[in-house]
Amino acid sequence: MAQVRIPTPLRKYTAGAEAVEAEGATVAALVDDLERRHPGIRERICDEKGEVRRFVNLFVNGEDIRFLKQLATPVKAGDEVSIVPAIAGGA
């Protein structure tokens, strides 16, 4: 099982939990397992094509999956996966 850190806007899908467990050999499989455990969360993470939404960043042990193997990034037991919504704005 990997530990998945849930940002505040998505906690309505996890009954308020800031971290949940999920399993899968890759980030894609982990997102599928998250959806099974917490219905509705996948569409907040992935678009209709199954790609990670532009304004969502996923990290495995602090590494941005965009610089790894994206959804094919391996995940193993004990890893920490963080879902981080991108912050827009600035001057």
N, C-alpha and C positions, 0 to 999 in steps of 0.2 A: 504494500500500500504506500502511496505517496501522500504527502500532506499538501492540500491545495488551499492557498490563502485567498479568501474571497473579499473583494472590495465592497464597501458599504452599499453601493447601488444594487449589487446582486444578492445581498443577504436575504432579500425577501424570498428567494428561491431555496435558501438553506436554513429556513426557520430562524434567521438572525445569527447563525454561526459565522464567525470570522475565519474559521478554518474547518475543512472537512477532509475526509479521506476518500481516495478514489484509486482505482488501479487500471493499468494498461501498459503495454510494452512501449508505446509511443505516445506523444502528446495527443494525437488524433484519437487513439483508443481510450486515453484517459478522459478526454472530453465526452466521448460516447458513454463512458461509465458514469461520469458526472451527470449527464442527461438522464440516465436510467435512475439514478439516486435522487436527482433534483430536477424534475421535469420543467422545461421552459428555459433552463440556463443556457443551453447550447446556442439558441438563436440570439442571445445577447453577446456571445463570444464569436460565433462564426456567421458569415453571410449565407445567402441562399446557395452559393456555389460550394460551400463547405470550407472556404478560406477564412482565416482569422480576420475579423473586421479591422479596418484601417485604424480605428480609434481605440483598439484594444491591444495591449502588449502582454505577451506571455513569457515568463521567465522560468527556467529550470535551474535550480540552485544558483540563482542570481544572474544566469546567462540568458540574454534575449534570444528566443528561438529564431528570430529573423536572421541572426548571424550564425545559427547552427543549421539544423536540417528542417526548419520550420515545423510543420505538423508531424513530420517523420522523426523528429528529435526523440531519441530513446529516453525512457523514464524507467527507473528501477525503484524497488522498495526502499523507503527512507528518503527519497528525493523530496525537495520542497518545490512546488510549482506555485507561482504567483500570477494572479490575473490582475493587471494594472490598467485601468482606463487612462487613456491619454488625456492630458490636461490641455485644453485649448485656451487661447487668449494671450494677453501681453500687450505691450504698447509698441 
